[in-house]
Amino acid sequence: MSALTTHLLINLLQVAFLLAFAPLLEGVLKRLEEIIQGKRGPSIFQPYRDIWKLFGKDEVVSEETTWVFGFAPLINFVMPLFVVLLIPALTAYPLFFAFMGDMVAVGFLMAIAGFFVALAAMDTGNVYGPLGASRTRMVGFLAEPVFMMVFFSVSYVANSTIPYIVNATWAASWANMLQPAHILVVVAFFMLILADEGRIPVDSHAGKVEVAMIGHSKNLEYFTSAALMKWAGAMKLMILAIVFLNVLITPWGLAATTHWSDVFLAIPKVLGKMLVFVVVLALIETSLAKLRLFRISEFLAAAFVICLFAMSVRLVGIG
């Protein structure tokens, strides 16, 4: 088997890895949050059941909608599959599509999906869809500069924004991981994950009051396509976790060779790192209160200032 064929097959394995385990990551997170709150909670496999049930529903489409309403779930579902081809999900070495885009391109692809989902929410004529879309765009407008600052801060150390090169730079030495600028970037990126994924303190996935929801209200008009939206949301959380863990925090445990035994052995290692990640995320979500809407800007402004401070620390050579 040629090296090109092997890399293509490993890329397909990374896509299958994302598709198969993204709902499980969401299920484990929800179960942990319920356990911490003293509740029994649903099974960790409940997201799979929800997706299967939603696929069995009939699609009911408003007469007010256009092609955007039907196209948004598809592009929202496909974009994470493109992104996982650009990042080190299972391998520490670049694959066939690794240099087609950097971390800025990753953020751009995810932003395209969010843009179409926001348009589709306003396309239905429902009251709550545009409300959630406008709030999501407000958060996105504040979060996107932080995304850019995080990526450029990382590039100061690694001299690149290609995720595989950044991963190799951090993995080369513990000293790189302990630089003050790197620690600050990690804190800012984690705050960004909370905001972009609508987690507490920015938003609550458990809340079902329409006027208080930000992310969930955009999907109220979907039936069969709601399965794609739910699956895409789980994949987006897993993509951010992969970038956070495999690129910034723990760039180890990935396959170093093209041998299939090494690649498959990387799967439980990456899942183990994600388990630690969701435990920390669950502890944060259950120990904080949701911010009022106009306090979210202060939360993201703090993340932006941390990024600026990280770049300043790096430029003056501290560390």
C-alpha positions as CSV (number, residue, x, y, z in Angstrom):
1,M,0.0,0.0,0.0
2,S,1.4,3.4,-1.0
3,A,2.0,6.2,1.5
4,L,-0.6,8.4,-0.3
5,T,-3.3,5.6,0.1
6,T,-2.3,5.1,3.7
7,H,-2.7,8.8,4.5
8,L,-6.0,8.9,2.7
9,L,-7.3,6.0,4.7
10,I,-6.1,7.5,8.0
11,N,-7.9,10.7,7.1
12,L,-11.1,8.7,6.6
13,L,-10.5,7.0,10.0
14,Q,-10.2,10.5,11.6
15,V,-13.6,11.4,10.0
16,A,-15.1,8.1,11.3
17,F,-13.6,8.8,14.7
18,L,-15.3,12.2,14.9
19,L,-18.6,10.9,13.7
20,A,-18.6,7.9,16.0
21,F,-17.5,9.5,19.3
22,A,-18.8,13.1,19.1
23,P,-22.2,12.1,20.5
24,L,-20.6,10.0,23.2
25,L,-18.5,13.0,24.3
26,E,-21.7,15.1,24.7
27,G,-23.4,12.2,26.5
28,V,-20.6,11.8,29.0
29,L,-20.5,15.5,29.7
30,K,-24.3,15.7,30.4
31,R,-24.1,12.6,32.6
32,L,-21.2,14.0,34.6
33,E,-23.0,17.3,35.1
34,E,-26.1,15.4,36.4
35,I,-24.0,13.3,38.8
36,I,-22.2,16.3,40.2
37,Q,-25.6,17.9,40.9
38,G,-26.7,14.8,42.7
39,K,-29.0,13.6,40.0
40,R,-29.2,10.3,38.2
41,G,-29.1,11.7,34.7
42,P,-29.5,10.1,31.3
43,S,-27.3,7.4,29.8
44,I,-24.1,8.4,28.1
45,F,-25.6,6.9,25.0
46,Q,-28.7,9.1,25.1
47,P,-27.4,11.5,22.3
48,Y,-27.2,8.5,19.9
49,R,-30.9,7.6,20.7
50,D,-31.9,11.2,20.2
51,I,-30.2,11.4,16.9
52,W,-31.8,8.2,15.8
53,K,-35.2,9.3,16.9
54,L,-34.9,12.7,15.1
55,F,-34.0,10.9,11.9
56,G,-37.3,9.1,12.1
57,K,-39.4,12.2,12.2
58,D,-41.2,13.8,9.2
59,E,-39.9,17.1,8.0
60,V,-42.3,20.0,8.3
61,V,-41.1,23.2,6.6
62,S,-42.6,26.6,6.9
63,E,-43.9,28.3,3.7
64,E,-41.9,31.3,4.6
65,T,-38.5,29.5,4.2
66,T,-36.1,29.6,1.3
67,W,-33.3,27.3,0.2
68,V,-31.1,28.5,3.1
69,F,-33.3,26.7,5.6
70,G,-32.6,23.3,4.0
71,F,-29.0,24.0,3.2
72,A,-27.9,25.2,6.7
73,P,-28.1,21.7,8.4
74,L,-26.0,20.2,5.6
75,I,-23.2,22.7,5.7
76,N,-23.3,22.7,9.5
77,F,-22.8,19.0,9.5
78,V,-20.1,18.8,6.8
79,M,-17.8,21.6,8.0
80,P,-16.5,19.7,11.1
81,L,-15.7,16.8,8.8
82,F,-13.5,19.1,6.7
83,V,-11.9,20.6,9.8
84,V,-10.9,17.2,11.2
85,L,-8.8,16.6,8.1
86,L,-6.7,19.7,8.9
87,I,-5.9,19.0,12.6
88,P,-3.9,16.3,14.5
89,A,-6.8,14.2,15.7
90,L,-5.0,10.8,15.8
91,T,-1.6,11.3,14.2
92,A,1.4,13.5,15.1
93,Y,2.5,13.7,11.5
94,P,0.9,15.7,8.7
95,L,-1.6,13.8,6.5
96,F,-2.7,14.4,2.9
97,F,-4.9,17.4,3.6
98,A,-2.8,18.9,6.5
99,F,-1.4,21.9,4.6
100,M,-4.6,22.9,2.9
101,G,-5.4,25.2,5.7
102,D,-4.1,26.5,9.1
103,M,-5.8,27.2,12.4
104,V,-7.2,30.5,10.9
105,A,-8.8,28.4,8.2
106,V,-10.3,26.1,10.9
107,G,-11.9,29.1,12.5
108,F,-13.1,30.4,9.2
109,L,-14.8,27.0,8.2
110,M,-16.6,26.8,11.6
111,A,-17.7,30.5,11.2
112,I,-19.2,29.7,7.7
113,A,-21.4,27.0,9.3
114,G,-22.5,29.4,12.1
115,F,-23.3,32.0,9.5
116,F,-25.7,29.8,7.6
117,V,-27.3,28.4,10.7
118,A,-28.0,32.0,11.8
119,L,-29.5,32.9,8.4
120,A,-31.7,29.7,8.6
121,A,-33.0,30.7,12.0
122,M,-34.1,34.1,10.6
123,D,-35.5,32.4,7.5
124,T,-38.4,30.7,9.2
125,G,-40.4,33.7,10.4
126,N,-40.4,32.3,13.9
127,V,-40.0,34.8,16.7
128,Y,-37.4,32.9,18.7
129,G,-35.1,31.9,15.8
130,P,-34.0,35.5,14.9
131,L,-33.7,36.2,18.7
132,G,-31.3,33.4,19.1
133,A,-29.5,34.1,15.9
134,S,-28.9,37.8,16.8
135,R,-27.6,36.8,20.2
136,T,-25.3,34.1,18.7
137,R,-23.9,36.7,16.2
138,M,-23.3,39.1,19.1
139,V,-21.3,36.4,20.9
140,G,-19.5,35.5,17.6
141,F,-18.7,39.1,16.8
142,L,-16.9,39.3,20.2
143,A,-15.4,35.8,20.0
144,E,-13.8,36.0,16.5
145,P,-11.2,38.6,17.5
146,V,-10.2,36.4,20.4
147,F,-9.9,33.4,18.0
148,M,-7.5,35.5,15.8
149,M,-5.5,36.7,18.8
150,V,-5.1,33.1,20.1
151,F,-3.9,31.8,16.8
152,F,-1.4,34.6,16.2
153,S,-0.1,34.3,19.8
154,V,0.5,30.6,19.1
155,S,2.3,31.5,15.9
156,Y,4.8,33.7,17.8
157,V,6.2,30.6,19.5
158,A,5.8,27.9,16.8
159,N,6.5,30.3,13.9
160,S,3.5,28.7,12.2
161,T,-0.3,28.4,12.4
162,I,-0.4,24.9,10.9
163,P,-1.8,22.7,13.7
164,Y,0.6,19.8,13.0
165,I,3.7,22.1,13.2
166,V,2.4,23.7,16.4
167,N,1.8,20.3,17.9
168,A,5.4,19.2,17.1
169,T,6.7,22.4,18.6
170,W,4.9,21.9,21.9
171,A,5.7,18.2,22.0
172,A,9.5,18.8,21.5
173,S,10.0,20.3,24.9
174,W,8.3,20.7,28.3
175,A,9.8,24.2,28.5
176,N,7.6,25.4,25.6
177,M,4.5,24.2,27.5
178,L,5.5,26.2,30.6
179,Q,6.1,29.5,28.9
180,P,3.9,32.3,30.5
181,A,2.6,33.3,27.1
182,H,1.5,29.7,26.3
183,I,-0.3,29.4,29.6
184,L,-2.2,32.6,29.1
185,V,-3.2,31.5,25.5
186,V,-4.5,28.3,26.9
187,V,-6.7,30.1,29.5
188,A,-8.0,32.4,26.8
189,F,-8.8,29.6,24.4
190,F,-10.6,27.7,27.1
191,M,-12.8,30.8,27.8
192,L,-13.4,30.9,24.1
193,I,-14.6,27.3,24.1
194,L,-17.1,28.1,26.8
195,A,-18.4,31.1,24.8
196,D,-18.5,29.5,21.4
197,E,-20.2,26.4,22.6
198,G,-22.7,28.2,24.7
199,R,-21.6,26.7,28.0
200,I,-22.1,28.2,31.4
201,P,-21.3,31.0,32.3
202,V,-22.2,32.2,28.8
203,D,-25.3,30.1,28.1
204,S,-27.0,27.0,29.5
205,H,-27.8,23.9,27.4
206,A,-30.2,22.8,30.1
207,G,-32.5,25.8,29.9
208,K,-35.6,25.5,27.7
209,V,-37.1,29.0,28.2
210,E,-37.1,30.5,24.7
211,V,-36.5,34.1,25.6
212,A,-33.4,33.1,27.6
213,M,-31.8,30.7,25.1
214,I,-29.0,31.6,22.7
215,G,-28.0,28.6,20.8
216,H,-30.9,26.2,21.2
217,S,-33.5,28.6,19.9
218,K,-32.0,28.5,16.4
219,N,-33.0,24.9,15.9
220,L,-36.6,24.9,17.0
221,E,-38.0,24.8,13.5
222,Y,-36.1,21.7,12.5
223,F,-37.5,18.1,12.6
224,T,-35.5,15.5,10.6
225,S,-32.7,18.0,10.0
226,A,-32.6,18.5,13.8
227,A,-30.6,15.2,13.9
228,L,-27.9,16.8,11.7
229,M,-27.9,19.9,13.8
230,K,-27.5,18.0,17.0
231,W,-24.8,15.7,15.6
232,A,-23.0,18.8,14.1
233,G,-23.1,20.5,17.5
234,A,-21.5,17.5,19.2
235,M,-18.8,17.3,16.5
236,K,-18.0,21.0,16.9
237,L,-17.4,20.5,20.6
238,M,-15.2,17.6,19.9
239,I,-13.2,19.6,17.3
240,L,-12.5,22.4,19.8
241,A,-11.5,19.8,22.3
242,I,-9.1,18.2,19.9
243,V,-7.5,21.5,19.0
244,F,-7.3,22.4,22.7
245,L,-5.8,19.1,23.8
246,N,-3.8,17.8,20.9
247,V,-2.4,21.2,19.8
248,L,-2.2,23.3,22.9
249,I,-2.3,21.3,26.1
250,T,-1.2,17.6,25.7
251,P,0.4,17.1,22.2
252,W,1.3,13.6,23.1
253,G,-0.4,10.2,22.7
254,L,-0.8,10.5,19.0
255,A,0.4,8.0,16.4
256,A,4.0,8.6,15.4
257,T,4.0,6.1,12.5
258,T,1.7,5.0,9.8
259,H,1.4,1.5,11.3
260,W,-2.3,0.8,11.9
261,S,-1.6,-0.6,15.4
262,D,-0.2,2.8,16.4
263,V,-3.1,4.7,14.8
264,F,-5.8,2.6,16.5
265,L,-3.8,2.7,19.8
266,A,-4.1,6.5,19.6
267,I,-7.9,6.4,19.8
268,P,-8.2,5.3,23.5
269,K,-5.4,7.8,24.4
270,V,-7.2,10.7,22.8
271,L,-10.5,9.6,24.4
272,G,-8.8,9.5,27.7
273,K,-7.6,13.1,27.4
274,M,-11.1,14.1,26.4
275,L,-12.5,12.4,29.5
276,V,-10.3,14.6,31.6
277,F,-11.4,17.6,29.6
278,V,-15.1,17.0,30.0
279,V,-14.7,16.4,33.8
280,V,-13.1,19.8,34.1
281,L,-15.8,21.3,31.9
282,A,-18.5,19.7,33.9
283,L,-17.0,21.0,37.2
284,I,-16.9,24.5,35.8
285,E,-20.4,24.4,34.5
286,T,-21.9,23.1,37.7
287,S,-20.0,25.6,39.9
288,L,-20.8,28.8,38.1
289,A,-24.0,30.8,37.4
290,K,-25.1,31.9,34.0
291,L,-24.2,35.5,33.1
292,R,-26.8,38.0,32.1
293,L,-26.8,38.7,28.4
294,F,-24.9,42.0,28.5
295,R,-22.2,40.6,30.9
296,I,-21.1,38.2,28.2
297,S,-19.2,41.0,26.5
298,E,-17.1,41.4,29.7
299,F,-16.3,37.7,29.7
300,L,-15.0,37.8,26.1
301,A,-13.3,41.1,26.7
302,A,-11.3,39.4,29.5
303,A,-10.3,36.6,27.1
304,F,-9.2,39.2,24.6
305,V,-7.1,41.1,27.2
306,I,-5.5,37.8,28.3
307,C,-4.5,37.2,24.6
308,L,-3.0,40.7,24.3
309,F,-1.1,40.2,27.5
310,A,0.2,36.8,26.2
311,M,1.5,38.5,23.1
312,S,3.1,41.3,25.1
313,V,4.8,38.8,27.3
314,R,6.1,36.9,24.3
315,L,7.3,40.0,22.5
316,V,9.3,41.2,25.6
317,G,10.8,37.8,25.9
318,I,9.5,36.8,29.4
319,G,9.8,33.0,29.9
